């Protein structure tokens, strides 16, 4: 059996349900324990509406890139020089997918900054390992009492 080459490419309309599936599952695993909002996590947050109403928007879709290796294993959304979202299917985490996506965003898309949920220590640590530093800036996540922290690329 020959292995397909790993590619990172711009997302297509056909990818939106897989992207939404990765996003929804990650949100439930990582954010439900923090926010404890069962109505949002298991009610409002659904794959099909997310694929159609959010990721399907032209302004969002045109900034999405997927990591594909036989299947889509992760995705990144970059707007201008800011990483908006980076998610890897939980089954493929700790296998270099996130590393490849962030390196692509930095080298090819010139990503320089992002906001991360302060209590998502695993994500903050991941970004720090990949050259992003906490700036000391914080802001409330809209509609919650939780903070986002600003990270920016180290300048050499």
Beta strands, then each sheet from edge to edge (+ up, - down):
strand 1: 7-10
strand 2: 64-68
strand 3: 72-79
strand 4: 82-88
strand 5: 113-117
strand 6: 132-140
strand 7: 147-153
sheet 1: 1+ 2- 3+ 4- 5- 7+ 6-
end
